[in-house]
Amino acid sequence: MECGSEDCSDNTHGPDSNKDQRVYFVPHRWWKDSQDAMRVDLDKKKGIVYASTPGSSYGPMKIINNIFSSDLVFNLQREEELRENGEVGLSGRDFALVSGDMWLQALKWHSDSKNAMKDEKGFSAIDSDIGDVYPLQLRLSVQRETNSFEVRISKKDNTVELYKRACKMFSVDSEMLRIWDFSGHITLLFNDDENLVPADCRRQSDQETLLELQVYGLSDSMRCREGKKDEMASFSGSASVKMNGTADSSNSDCMRAGSLTFSLGPGEAGSLGLTGLQNLGNTCFMNSALQCLAHTPKLVDYFLEDYGREINPDNPLGMNGEIASAFGDLLRKLWAPGASPVAPRMFKSKLARFAPQFSGFNQHDSQELLAFLLDGLHEDLNRVKCKPYVEAKDGDGRPDEEVADEYWHYHLARNDSVIVDVCQGQYKSTLVCPICRKVSVTFDPFMYLSLPLPSATMRTMTLTVVSNIDDGMPQLSPYTISVPKHGKFEDLTRALSIACSLGSDETLLVAEVYNNCIIRFLEDPADSLSLIRDADKLVAYRFLKDHGEAPLVVFINQRMEEQYIYGKSTTNWKAFGIPVVASLCNMVNGSDLRNLYLKWFHPLQDSIEGTLENCAVSERTEVAEMEGVTDPCSDPNVNGLDTPLDIGMEFFLTDDKGTVKNSKILMNEPFTINGELNLLHVLVCWSEKQTKKYDTQLCSSLPEVYKSGFLAKRPQEPVSLYKCLEAFLQEEPLGPEDMWYCPGCKDHRQASKKLDLWRLPEILVIHLKRFQYSRFMKNKLETFVDFPVDNLDLSAYITHGNQKSYHYTLYAVSNHFGSMGGGHYTAFVHHGGDQWYDFDDSRVYPISKEKLKSSAAYVLFYRRVFEVLT
């Protein structure tokens, strides 16, 4: 018997209370077709046959009419020989009694087979998908002397219409009537123990029992098939109901009499398994994940069968079987024929009880719920009652096949459930110590693959490249490059060299600039790029390799700036512009050092001043020649103290921290460099006149490595799912927070890690890591991932070929539309043939195959398919 409210399930005892305990009366041929197709062992599920023929020793069928009632009466007796030999013919007069679980499973198979044959041009619902189910009351009297029972169908127990239907079904002239009892309900009637009598059987007296049957597939088909008695027990004729709700008029009478009538209005779909879930308040994340799981083929078959026997309520890692029972009950409601949208309140309450992070009505992550649910279902259904202690062993040079099988055997010794059977695979994990080169190989199980998006594994960085000033024309050019997020400095120099077309005779020196001063040079190729922040400013100086042995000089620019402190004006020296770095080749005196510096600044003379004086260039040149004065605009290699460029510009030696050593560099006096030093720091103080003469703004601002903003997003190019998989399998160093304890060094090391796929599951769940979290911000990647729908071929990515097929086809997608912290979840689900549906909470819409791919795809569900060998 069914309970009228979800809340009453708290008062049930065990998972069997959620089962449909009603008895269904169906055509035996319809039942057998589904069992043969699903390869059910009929020897184990062979029903007990009861038969009756008119005029036989079992007693004729007859209609008893009296003043009080009109009853249809006939006798049924057990056919021992037919049951043992299995030679019962299917003449159309054979019926089957099955339990609610058996009926729902067979109904699903018939619905799937019909959907596979649907016209690709549009959706049509066929009445063989959802048949007319109606109750019929029978009175059974056990005749123990003849090991038979009398069946009585009375008008007083049924409506006139149902009584007429029963008379047409059971009245025969010459053919034998057989009823195959797969439910075991009739057999229990011969028991004296009333506790074993089914709930739908109510004892009316010592001799009589009232049994209610749910008749399916046998409704008034004679009206449309007059004179075809051999087809009476076959499935009702079909009538197509189009999306606009109209029907084929030629079969409309059959449709109304032979099946549950329904119409498909805009935005509705009425077929088996196409049932929505009500949104209880920000529960779209849960609905999306549940719909994807509720349409996973092997899980649907499993939970429509008697899964209660595998529930492990004593597992300390489980949830007393309550999560499995709640999910199984919800799945059955979703697959019930003609169901209206289901409110998953009971499942939500169980979820909140065992996973408090999902309590309340806040938005959550569908993948996080999926991970919890798969693990919870596994532990609730774990067939291992007592888990043995298993100590994992390292490979130690043994063959990978031997080690992998050993790890998998240990895993199955502790974990054995339908989730393991269907959803779990195995990957190879290789760790290499960067110090002692110790190699550790392990084989770990996985429930799903969390693939990074290439835009998430790569980092965009902007640097300013300063060209070699030895050619007399230095240039500042910004370059934006992409490097691995967890890469090393050598990755940066390699990408930058390609971007700026670095010559084979050139090299780069990268420095970090802060407050217009160089605070460090990035020279170690093994340094992690995680040390470079987005707000940092990097400059790369180009040099010729043949100057590699010459010492370098770093010029820091300073000028006097006025500042107001507490309303009072003060002046202080302050650094400005980009530090100048050059090689000290053939340096003799201070003038050479000055000329090297001015050579860099000469092309940056103020363009406005040049424009105003453009008309007087020739005159100024003539005057300069007569007076013997060299114009710095025409001669960049000035070397005299009497030039205008020297006025107000002084040079001082400093240490690497910018502290002046009281050593002013004189222009005409030679200076010496300590041979142990390969880097010279020089402070250049500018006068106000000099700062006005040059457009220093051109070299005062440097771009940040990455300019972040409130709504700023990194450029995201479309990528293929295979590229995401390659990024997942790529070798990368562990983060500083994930240090590995090396058994060789006896210390924690930042080892490199490499993953390889070893064993693939039947159902492959792929999670695209769209959400990024850090201490200061959250971000969602809107990258469009191009994923295969019909043929995901993983043959090239599997390390060990130990399976028959590595080809998969898509059957469900969990989508997230919108931004971080908001948005909406939906699910796309395949439902036979080329038909897909959009499950948007309680609404279910057909959707074209072309619309499956979008930047909202978040979790992909694939099932394995086998290649057709030609």
FIGU-660175 format. One record per residue (C-alpha): z, x, y; residue in three letters. Coordinates in steps of 0.05 Angstrom, whole numbers, plus 5000, padded with zeros to 4 digits. Each point is the difference from the previous one (the first is absolute). Layout:
ZXYALA...
This chain:
500050005000MET498550255070GLU505250075055CYS498649665065GLY502450575045SER499450754999GLU507450075012ASP501749694933CYS497450634965SER506650325016ASP503249544949ASN495350184944THR501750464943HIS495050554989GLY492750075014PRO497849474951ASP502549475047SER494150145046ASN494949844945LYS495949374997ASP503349664940GLN495249414998ARG495349884941VAL492549975015TYR494949624958PHE493250345006VAL493350054962PRO500750514945HIS493150295014ARG502050125073TRP506350354977TRP496650424946LYS494650255048ASP505150295046SER503950324944GLN493850324969ASP497850275068ALA506850295014MET500250304930ARG506549674981VAL502250124929ASP498949304972LEU503550184936ASP506550075039LYS498749385042LYS497149544947LYS502549305012GLY502549514948ILE494849474985VAL501649264996TYR494449534979ALA498449264990SER493849644974THR498649255001PRO501149694933GLY503350624971SER506650064966SER502950195067TYR498949305025GLY494549705045PRO500249995075MET501249305025LYS501749625063ILE505949534993ILE499849425048ASN505949525008ASN502949565053ILE504250575029PHE495550614998SER493650324975SER501050664963ASP495350524971LEU503050254934VAL497650554952PHE503150514953ASN499350765001LEU501750454941GLN500250754996ARG493850324971GLU502650594960GLU493550204967GLU496049985065LEU505250425036ARG500350534945GLU492450074990ASN498249935074GLY493949584982GLU501049445049VAL493349835032GLY499549865074LEU496349344999SER502449765067GLY505949624969ARG504850595003ASP505550035053PHE505350515016ALA507249955023LEU501850605043VAL505750205045SER499450025075GLY499350765001ASP494549994948MET496249455037TRP500450365067LEU497550654969GLN494149654968ALA498549625064LEU499750655039LYS495050304950TRP495549395005HIS500450025076SER498250745002ASP494049904953SER497549435043LYS500850405064ASN495950574970ALA494249524992MET500349715070LYS493850005044ASP500250615046GLU497549595058LYS506349605010GLY506549764972PHE500649394957SER506149744963ALA498749744929ILE504449494969ASP500750424937SER504150485044ASP505249465016ILE500149424952GLY503549345002ASP507050074971VAL503749354987TYR506249824958PRO499849604936LEU506249724965GLN500250014924LEU505449754952ARG500850424937LEU503549774937SER501350534946VAL498149794929GLN503850514960ARG497949724932GLU492750165013THR501350595047ASN496249625055SER501549605062PHE497649375032GLU497050025069VAL500649385044ARG496849945069ILE502549385036SER498049635063LYS507249945020LYS500650765005ASP493450125035ASN495749685054THR494249554979VAL495050545021GLU503550554961LEU500749554939TYR492549865001LYS498550745004ARG504550134940ALA496549474958CYS493350325014LYS502650694983MET503449834934PHE495849434973SER495150254947VAL495649674948ASP498850544950SER501750695026GLU506450364985MET504950105058LEU503650675002ARG505450235047ILE501650755002TRP507250125021ASP500450685035PHE506149805040SER504649884941GLY502749365031HIS497949534943ILE502950474948THR506749985035LEU500249254991LEU501150114926PHE506350385018ASN506749654996ASP502750445057ASP499149615065GLU501150635041ASN493350254977LEU496349375020VAL495850145063PRO502049735068ALA493949555003ASP502049664935CYS505449485010ARG503249714937ARG499649245005GLN503349854933SER501450334934ASP492849924979GLN496050015065GLU498850535053THR496449915066LEU495350595016LEU496250095066GLU493450374995LEU496150295058GLN492849814982VAL494750475028TYR492450014994GLY499649344963LEU499949495057SER495249424992ASP494050444986SER497249444956MET498249625063ARG494850535016CYS498350164928ARG499149334969GLU498550044926GLY501350764994LYS506349994959LYS499050714975ASP500750235072GLU506049585017MET504950564992ALA495950525036SER501550195071PHE498249495053SER493250035035GLY499750395064SER498649795071ALA499250485057SER504149905063VAL496950375058LYS503650325059MET498949395044ASN503349544949GLY493849644976THR498449934926ALA494049914956ASP499149244999SER496950004931SER506550264969ASN505049705049SER502649484951ASP501250534948CYS503550435051MET504849455020ARG501649814929ALA499650684966GLY503750485046SER504850065057LEU495949855062THR500650445061PHE495950175060SER499350655037LEU500549915075GLY499150575050PRO504750574984GLY502449734933GLU498550224929ALA502049594940GLY499650394935SER504650344952LEU503750595032GLY497749835070LEU506849805025THR502950255066GLY507150215017LEU503749695058GLN502350475055ASN507649955004LEU500350405065GLY496750685004ASN499050014925THR492550125002CYS501350714975PHE503349714938MET494649474989ASN494550525004SER503250454948ALA501849424954LEU492949715000GLN497250684981CYS504950074942LEU499249274980ALA492650124989HIS500850654960THR496749814934PRO504850294948LYS506249795040LEU497549295006VAL498949964924ASP506850314988TYR504049545045PHE496449384974LEU502350174931GLU507150044974ASP502250605041TYR507349794998GLY501250344934ARG498750685032GLU504849915058ILE505450544999ASN506149705035PRO504450594981ASP495950555033ASN504550325053PRO493850195039LEU497349294998GLY501949365035MET502849604942ASN493049744986GLY500349565062GLU494250325037ILE495549954939ALA502049274989SER499049825073ALA493250345002PHE497849694934GLY502149315024ASP496350095065LEU493750254965LEU499949394955ARG500449545060LYS494250365032LEU495849914938TRP501849274988ALA493949555006PRO499449615064GLY506050345030ALA501449945074SER502450615041PRO506550274970VAL506250175041ALA502750644969PRO507249885023ARG503250164933MET496250654993PHE501750185072LYS507449894988SER499950424937LYS496250545037LEU505150015057ALA505750034950ARG497550624964PHE496350335058ALA503949865064PRO494850365041GLN495549404990PHE505349485020SER499349595062GLY493349835032PHE497650655030ASN493150284986GLN499750534946HIS495050434964ASP496249674942SER499350674964GLN507550135003GLU501249314970LEU494750134947LEU503350664981ALA506849674993PHE497249414962LEU496150424949LEU506150434988ASP504649404995GLY495449634951LEU499650634958HIS507550084995GLU501149254987ASP494850024945LEU501550694972ASN499749964924ARG504550614994VAL507149744993LYS503450684996CYS496650565037LYS500550684967PRO501750625040TYR493750415011VAL499850685034GLU493350175031ALA497350684983LYS495450455039ASP493150184974GLY501650744992ASP492850174985GLY499049484946ARG493449604998PRO499849445051ASP498249494947GLU506250164960GLU504649985061VAL496949365027ALA500849634934ASP507150244995GLU501749745070TYR496649334985TRP503749934934HIS506650135036TYR498249495053HIS498349464949LEU506550144962ALA503749745061ARG494949545032ASN496149484960ASP497849365033SER493749615018VAL500150355068ILE499750684965VAL494649744953ASP495649755057VAL501750365065CYS502750694986GLN496050654997GLY501650745001GLN498350575046TYR500850764995LYS504250345053SER499350755012THR504850395045LEU498850735019VAL505350435032CYS497350395061PRO504650594986ILE500350144926CYS493949584982ARG503949624947LYS495949404975VAL503449364979SER496049444965VAL502849314988THR496949334981PHE502949395035ASP498549254994PRO497549595058PHE499849255013MET495050045056TYR496450525041LEU501850085074SER493950315031LEU500250325069PRO494449845048LEU496250635020PRO501649835073SER507350044979ALA499450654963THR496150335056MET502650175070ARG495950005064THR501650595046MET497150205067THR500050735023LEU497150365060THR495550594983VAL499450565053VAL493750404992SER499950765001ASN500650255072ILE496550654983ASP493349655013ASP502249855071GLY499449244993MET506449724968PRO499949264983GLN505349494980LEU497649514947SER504349484965PRO498649874925TYR502749444957THR500450174926ILE502849674936SER504750394956VAL504449814940PRO506549695024LYS504050444953HIS495250595006GLY501150715023LYS498050395062PHE494150304964GLU497249304994ASP500349935075LEU496550665015THR494749854948ARG498449315030ALA500250265072LEU495450594983SER494849514974ILE500849535060ALA499050545053CYS494650374960SER504150644997LEU495650614988GLY500950464941SER502050565049ASP505249565035GLU507249804986THR504949495028LEU507050105026LEU503749335004VAL506049925046ALA504749445018GLU500849895075VAL506149675031TYR501349955075ASN493850435012ASN502950574958CYS498450244930ILE506149894958ILE497150244933ARG493750224965PHE498049654935LEU498050584956GLU502949874931ASP494649644959PRO505349724952ALA503949645055ASP500349244991SER496349565050LEU506049545000SER503150515049LEU494949785052ILE501949365036ARG495349505031ASP502750155070ALA498850754993ASP494350355038LYS495950534964LEU495150505028VAL495450434957ALA497350655031TYR493550294973ARG499450754992PHE495150484971LEU502450314935LYS498450715023ASP505649935052HIS505049854945GLY503650675006GLU500649975076ALA506649735030PRO499949315032LEU502549805069VAL502749325017VAL499649795073PHE504849465024ILE498149675067ASN505449845051GLN499849705069ARG505149785052MET501349254998GLU504249585046GLU505349554968GLN504849495029TYR507050014972ILE505049515028TYR495549905061GLY499550745015LYS493650394995SER500050644958THR494550454974THR499850324931ASN495150394958TRP496949574946LYS494950144945ALA493449635003PHE493350004964GLY498250254931ILE502650694982PRO494550524996VAL499550444938VAL495350604998ALA499250654962SER501950655036LEU493950434988CYS499050635043ASN505749835047MET501450575050VAL503949735059ASN502549365032GLY493349855031SER496949954931ASP505449514979LEU499049605064ARG492449984991ASN500849764929LEU504349435025TYR495549815058LEU494050024955LYS502949404964TRP501449615065PHE493650165038HIS495849434970PRO505549515021LEU499250105075GLN500849365038ASP493649604994SER501449625065ILE500550655040GLU493550234968GLY496449365020THR502350045073LEU497950725006GLU493549934961ASN495849985064CYS503050655026ALA499550414936VAL494250425022SER503050155069GLU506850174970ARG496750474951THR496450375055GLU506450095041VAL503650234939ALA494850534985GLU500250265072MET507650044999GLU500150314931GLY504449444972VAL498749744929THR500049254994ASP504049794939PRO495349424990CYS494250484988SER503750564965ASP505249814949PRO501550724984ASN503950135064VAL504650614997ASN502350155072GLY506649855033LEU496549805065ASP496649374969THR502449315019PRO501849864927LEU505650525002ASP503749685057ILE506349644975GLY498850124925MET505150464966GLU500750224927PHE506650144963PHE501650224929LEU504749524964THR503049934931ASP497749474950ASP504849505033LYS496950095069GLY505750405030THR497550505052VAL501750724984LYS500050225074ASN493550354985SER494549815049LYS493150224980ILE496650405054LEU492649945005MET498150735010ASN505250304953GLU498850084926PRO504849684952PHE501650144927THR501349534943ILE505150144947ASN496250164937GLY504649584958GLU498349385041LEU493849604983ASN501449455051LEU501150085076LEU503049455043HIS497949985074VAL502449525053LEU495049855056VAL502849715064CYS495149615043TRP500349905075SER498649325031GLU493450275026LYS497750194931GLN501949334969THR495849655052LYS494050454986LYS499749804927TYR499649324966ASP505950124955THR500149284978GLN494450164951LEU504750434960CYS506649675014SER499849434949SER499650074925LEU499049424951PRO505549854951GLU498850104926VAL499949254994TYR500849525058LYS504249434976SER500749345035GLY502949314990PHE493649724973LEU496450654985ALA496850054932LYS496850594966ARG492649944985PRO499249704931GLN493450054963GLU498349574939PRO501750344934VAL498749854927SER505449864949LEU497850624963TYR501650435062LYS507049695001CYS500850184927LEU497750715012GLU505150075057ALA505349764952PHE498150514947LEU499250575049GLN504850584995GLU504950035058GLU506650345017PRO506449614995LEU503349815064GLY506350365025PRO504149394979GLU497150014929ASP501650724980MET499450144925TRP505250404962TYR496250564967CYS503150204933PRO497050705009GLY502750155069CYS506349594990LYS499049725069ASP496649425037HIS492850155018ARG494649645039GLN495449994939ALA492949744997SER498949364961LYS493849754963LYS499249324966LEU494949834947ASP498649334966LEU501450054926TRP500749304970ARG497549375035LEU502949304989PRO496349364984GLU501949715068ILE499350505056LEU503749845065VAL497950425060ILE504250005063HIS496650235064LEU505250345044LYS498349665066ARG507050015030PHE502850645029GLN507350105020TYR503450555040SER506550075038ARG496949765064PHE494349524983MET496549574949LYS492649954992ASN494849624959LYS493450324981LEU494249525008GLU495350464962THR494549624962PHE500250214927VAL493749874961ASP502449834930PHE495849814939PRO500349284978VAL496250004934ASP500450714975ASN505550495019LEU498150614959ASP505850494992LEU496650434946SER499550595048ALA507349985019TYR503349984932ILE502550664974THR500449834926HIS494949554968GLY504249614952ASN497849285014GLN493849594986LYS498549795071SER501850215071TYR496249435033HIS503649465038TYR498249355035THR503749695058LEU503749344989TYR504949945059ALA501450285069VAL506349955042SER498050005074ASN504050145063HIS497049755065PHE502950205067GLY504250565026SER506450364980MET506249575003GLY496049354998GLY493549754970GLY498749564940HIS499050114925TYR494849644957THR497050124931ALA492950004974PHE499649814926VAL494249994951HIS499449354962HIS494250044951GLY492750195009GLY498750245070ASP504949515031GLN505750275044TRP505549625036TYR504250155061ASP507349824987PHE502949905069ASP507049754984ASP499249264981SER492549995016ARG494850234950VAL492850105023TYR493750254965PRO497750665030ILE493550384993SER499950664965LYS497350345062GLU506549865038LYS504650354951LEU499550685033LYS503650075067SER504950455036SER505549514979ALA499650194926ALA506950274982TYR501249964924VAL494149994951LEU500649724929PHE495150254948TYR499349844925ARG496650454950ARG493149824974VAL496150334945PHE493150285008GLU494349674963VAL496750554959LEU492449965000THR
